[in-house]
Amino acid sequence: MQSRNVAAINHESGNSDCLVTFQPTGRRVEVETGTTLLEAGRRAGLLLSAACGGVGVCGKCCVEILSGDLFPTEHEEREFLSSKGYPPRARLACEARVASSVVVSIPVGSFIVGQRLQVDAQDLSIECDPLVESHVMKLAAHSLGDCRSSYARVSDALASCTGEIDWTMRLGVSRQLAPIIQDDCTVSVYTRGTEIIGFASPGRTPVGLAVDVGCTKIAAYLLKLDTGNQLAAAAVPNPQIPYGEDLITRLVYADRSRSHAKTLASVVGQTIESLAKNLCQDAKVELTEIADVCVVGNTAMMHLLLQLPVTQLLRAPFVAALDCGIDVSAGELDWPFAPGANVHVLPSIGGFVGADHVAMILARIDGTNKTTIGIDIGTNTEIVLRNPKRQRFLTTSVPSGPVFEGGHISDGMRAASGAIDRVFIADAELCYATIDAADPVGICGSGVLDVVAALLRLDVIDLRGHMQRRHPRVRSGKCGLEYLVVPAAETGHGRDIVLTQQDITQIQLAKAAICAGIETLMDSEGIKPLDVEQVIVAGAFGSYLDLKSAIDIGMLPRFPNAQYLQVGNAAGAGAKMCLVSRSARERARIIAKAATRIELKKCAGFDGAMARATRFPKFQHSNS
Amino acid sequence: MQSRNVAAINHESGNSDCLVTFQPTGRRVEVETGTTLLEAGRRAGLLLSAACGGVGVCGKCCVEILSGDLFPTEHEEREFLSSKGYPPRARLACEARVASSVVVSIPVGSFIVGQRLQVDAQDLSIECDPLVESHVMKLAAHSLGDCRSSYARVSDALASCTGEIDWTMRLGVSRQLAPIIQDDCTVSVYTRGTEIIGFASPGRTPVGLAVDVGCTKIAAYLLKLDTGNQLAAAAVPNPQIPYGEDLITRLVYADRSRSHAKTLASVVGQTIESLAKNLCQDAKVELTEIADVCVVGNTAMMHLLLQLPVTQLLRAPFVAALDCGIDVSAGELDWPFAPGANVHVLPSIGGFVGADHVAMILARIDGTNKTTIGIDIGTNTEIVLRNPKRQRFLTTSVPSGPVFEGGHISDGMRAASGAIDRVFIADAELCYATIDAADPVGICGSGVLDVVAALLRLDVIDLRGHMQRRHPRVRSGKCGLEYLVVPAAETGHGRDIVLTQQDITQIQLAKAAICAGIETLMDSEGIKPLDVEQVIVAGAFGSYLDLKSAIDIGMLPRFPNAQYLQVGNAAGAGAKMCLVSRSARERARIIAKAATRIELKKCAGFDGAMARATRFPKFQHSNS
């Protein structure tokens, strides 16, 4: 887990007249009266969880006021807190504004943990209806008076439990048949439909594993199948990164030879197995109690994991080999789970719009009666438009490039230690925070977004993106104008950290692609900006970007009637839903079929929208 | 393939007045007028195929008369031959009796080939209704105008062929999806139910493999699934023999460690794979065109092949882990057939009464309206009684020991080169034939049976099995009395070949167990000897034993109204039926369920029957 601190410049003079002390860390910061505790926490480097983007709906940033005065609580916040059963002194940090010096206690749950490897898919609100069931039964021992086969003993006992008489099983399961029959033993038999898939000690219930294979991280969740309770969750970097930072490089690598493809599949497979091992250890269950697995990921990740052919993914029209869902036996992927366990890979929509997008739609968009735009930003950004008046989901994928992962930016870097990941303006000056509070060595995606928004706000760049030569921190560099973000004296590597005019152009292209993609989908569906009621921003980058910055630079359009929600790992949430619910799995199948993929290149309006969106929008002062 | 010649003593003097010349070998023999050509062929060492035991029903011993006179043809024989479309000069060697010197041509098909590794399961008379179907379809290439996934292309094409829209597949199949789509290609898609299981060039049709895993041999048959035509067949010795001659030794070996069990499984698995390769080569099909596999074998063989637990098979009450049929993916057994191919292992009845017995019942007994006894002789002999008035099949297994495989007999040996495998009396003297016409080195199972029958006939032994000291070839040996079968001067190893009093006792016990088993089943069902209409003798040993000898020594009871049929590898025939017919497979399931296994030890009458059957029956002169 990484912790993050505000490093470098701390503007605590001027109007700052309230001292905010955060417990249990004891970190202090002086802020102006009226500042939210969320913002105060940010400035103190204690980034509080705020999955909803600080709009008071997720409750993730809940804190407790130990002393001091705050501006009065709004009615909605009081309602929300009491509905969740929070204590009277609790407040939402995003809503609570300081009126004096205060001391605040931050519960562990309100810290952002493991930010860059986010696993905090929100809680499931789904009725469990898992494919796998468990039956506890007593089996008579083999004896001269009862010489039924081991199979007959189990299937007869199951028949008297369930009424079903014909039970099948895989070879691996049948190999366990005789050994489980001890003297008059009681066992838990796990079944899926009319198939016996494994055995466990009595009293054990089957667990399942939901996995989200992302390009940069792999997140895994261990759930009880009967209740949906999450027993453990963890995430690790995708071990394919050394084989290529981006998808295409990895696909090209895999396409070169079968052994390459095998390597990419096995590094991911082994990582998932070791994640599962750790989760099981944490949850005190056996690996063989994992009786079902649900996997999501983008099209490329799924092709690489399953060793599907990728040649056709690398040339126009970039088609998937497989877009329907598929059930693979866990044994086929060498995972030592219950011998009859299946791995269900969710269906995908087509091209690069993959199973993770279907899962995200399932978890966050399906069933809404609001006109909703869903977006998952990465090298490829998937966008979905849900018009509740129609059955279909309109989706597309835009090549937004690696800018938001720190690529193609002079001083860009991944979200790792020392990356500037948050930039804000205090007293008309740029302030920044770095990951691990380390001396800055580069700027990661969310930082890039913030810098550009700040430069716009400070009029360092104009609406066309042109840098204003007259600003004291703008200078001529090797490749034209550049803005000095951090001078060499303050950096970890002793070199200036800059943002160049070329960087800004890259960012303009990337954000324009996303914005134009959204607008083109809206045009296709006849949806106007005023119609949009909800914008769902999913995924790790989507969770940590500053929504205001994203809107300020025009990456996300400003919809006057929309609520913007950062929902965390929605793909993971969808995977979890499909793990514990047959109807969710069926729903995912329907979503994948009902989704219409728009080829932006074929849309007449796209190029124009792209050109317009390359400009930055006029800066609008918010009142926060 | 082995050929067999009469070696040693050739009794061609005395009443022999007809010279029979066999073409194309040119072999000659003088026989008495009235001798059948089958018998003449036997004496000349040209063993003709006679699957029905020489009773004129199988047509396997058909020969062509080139010159000379025979006794007139019986009406039935003429009818039979003309119904089969044989030429006018054709005769059944088992029916045709010589009236003068004759010249006879033996078609290749009438030779016994590969006797000891018999694969000649008789032709199928079954309507083909295979699980696997083939669909030829044209697939549009990936193009900018059609960017459906490879899967969608195939499933859409299948949908327009079949009306079915939801197609699933295994991972291995999905890996072939993209590569098969070439420029506007036509392909054969193999399906099973709503599952896609493989692809082939257009015009190819799926083939299937039926396998009979016996304790001593493994037979495999390659069939076209749509027509049931047999493309090739072969058999090889079971490679587990070095790990134990008998089942129990192998089971004990496998039970000792997982690696032992793995070894026994993999030697058989590899042998089946290499058999399949050879058959495919012969039939000019690809291994990946094998789209379905059906396997039968006794309980122990199936447990070893599938690496099922065997501990419980080694102690009372000797139960199987698994007795239901099971479908295993070919990949799980490492067989490189069509990627979605299944291996169907037929259900078994219980204990050691295995899938091979079910297959034998299916192929030769199910559906008969005659009161039938079926028998498959080996170390364990399985017996089934079919009373057409009742639904059930009464089965049992008797431990007949290794006598019929040449075990536990002083000069006993397996049916290999130099084994005396046929003994007959000519001019009151013992004559014998050896495998490969080699100098004799021992006696194999069928030879043992014949020797005992001959000694009974010659009154060398009495009805209690006691050797008559006064006979010139009876002498005192190391372990009591013994009969000199072949003196050292004529043998291949320069030692006498004898049959001892102890050997005879062993044979008495073995044949008594079989006979008592039959009688006990009949008692259980209330069937009298006069009721029995049919006796089916299956399996390799069952095909090569001399039925008359078997009846003479009382191994098989003499049923006055019964037809005795040696049906060859009936288990293999059952496996072939299940390969090409869904209803046969369903029927096998029903047979396994409807079969009632009798525990002989629990039957009050068994011990008495055993004691009675230990005696030899009174010799009855036959008129042949």
Interface residues (C-beta under 8 A of the other chain):
Chain A: H142 S143 L144 D146 C147 R148 S149 S150 Y151 A152 S155 W167 T168 M169 R170 L171 G172 S174 R175 Q176 L177 A178 P179 I181 L306 Q307 L308 P309 T311 Q312 A316 P317 F318 V319 A320 A321 L322 D323 C324 I326 D327 V328 G331 E332 G350 G351 E599
Chain B: H142 S143 L144 D146 C147 R148 S149 S150 Y151 A152 S155 W167 T168 M169 R170 L171 G172 S174 R175 Q176 L177 A178 P179 I181 L306 Q307 L308 P309 T311 Q312 A316 P317 F318 V319 A320 A321 L322 D323 C324 I326 D327 V328 G331 E332 G350 G351 E599
